[in-house]
């Protein structure tokens, strides 16, 4: 069959299915050139992209809300190629109707709800004195930015703020969840990614996003307990040196508005490979972080494996998973600040085989862990390859058991304890000594091994004050005594 016959065949199939329509008309130049995009009517499943060739179809699916259609293509058809939007699979003419009808039956379940928020650039976002704020427009030149409280627990929850362009100060909920009820005042289960200076600085998981500012009267009065996003406990603030994942700007990316939605006004998912890569980065970032203690134990017991993880061919974007402090310092001599390795590796140091190392803050790029080129350059692929590595070493677990810590403050901290308890802050003095004959101080042990999800018992003497969960990375670990 030639290209024209294949085009007519596909058109006939589409016209026979009531739940599907072409993105562009059948008589459009796009169709005539053999580039067909199909969408489900009344649903927000990503569009099915069909490239009509001479003897076959190249089929892929754009966007993030793919349902299970991508798994169907992977399982039944041969991989063809990849572009900036999707992976393409070879489909013979006799199989194209099966693919289209399968797509027509994809259920709209487990939709991904994501919101990108541009906020003023700060270090801590916890109302800490001396925390400078940059950007944010004319308002923040003379006033405190409302987002300076985004990672400060207030009333037992995180209350976030982003300056929206809407008249209500809230969000366009339909652009977050196209199937939300018309009269809904909020959307739950949203991944909110905060961006400053074009880099990811932190995120809320399982957040509630509001269609209008909460405590709006206080906002109008210039008070700082107004918010338009909240999450119970799943807030992660990246340490300043880990904020190296860049979000693009311009056409198809974040523009002038402070918010970027996953869907347009018609409920169609926006296209752009960068969106899913950023979402996966957030997920993979924490996956790598959570396994650092297990990797360290493994390498200390198997020092011959260290060379693999320090190889440029091992898994991360363009850098090894781990590097020694000495290597980082030598590399950074005479290098511009924003291009140094110092800014690409987490600031925490870990002793492996008697040498101090730092871990890379990303896992992704174009290579999988064994050094082979990947035909699918997606962060999900590399998440799987990282898990494969963990499984090979016998250190992978579906659920990581949290560390449990006991922290007790002496009488010399009396003036601070109530403030820390009120703000749900965990603090440990850097001079806290080692126990027994250990070569590591208790402070170093805590700083190097505590992870998000750990449980800490806060006490004073024998009096238990609070049982808390760790929900952020260590803040300012090198520049303060606590």
Secondary structure as UniProt FT lines:
FT   HELIX           3..15
FT   TURN            18..19
FT   STRAND          20..22
FT   TURN            26..27
FT   HELIX           29..32
FT   TURN            33..34
FT   STRAND          35..40
FT   TURN            41..42
FT   STRAND          48..52
FT   STRAND          56..61
FT   TURN            67..68
FT   HELIX           69..76
FT   STRAND          78..82
FT   STRAND          87..92
FT   HELIX           93..95
FT   HELIX           96..104
FT   STRAND          114..118
FT   TURN            129..130
FT   HELIX           139..142
FT   HELIX           146..149
FT   TURN            150..151
FT   STRAND          153..154
FT   TURN            155..156
FT   STRAND          157..160
FT   TURN            167..168
FT   HELIX           173..176
FT   TURN            178..179
FT   TURN            182..183
FT   STRAND          186..196
FT   TURN            197..198
FT   STRAND          199..214
FT   HELIX           216..220
FT   TURN            221..222
FT   STRAND          227..231
FT   STRAND          235..237
FT   HELIX           240..242
FT   TURN            251..252
FT   STRAND          259..261
FT   TURN            265..266
FT   HELIX           273..290
FT   HELIX           292..301
FT   HELIX           303..305
FT   HELIX           306..309
FT   TURN            312..313
FT   STRAND          322..324
FT   HELIX           325..331
FT   TURN            332..334
FT   HELIX           337..339
FT   HELIX           341..343
FT   STRAND          350..352
FT   TURN            353..354
FT   STRAND          355..360
FT   TURN            369..370
FT   HELIX           379..392
FT   TURN            393..394
FT   STRAND          404..408
FT   HELIX           411..413
FT   HELIX           414..423
FT   TURN            430..431
FT   TURN            436..437
FT   HELIX           442..449
FT   TURN            452..453
FT   STRAND          455..460
FT   TURN            461..462
FT   STRAND          463..469
//
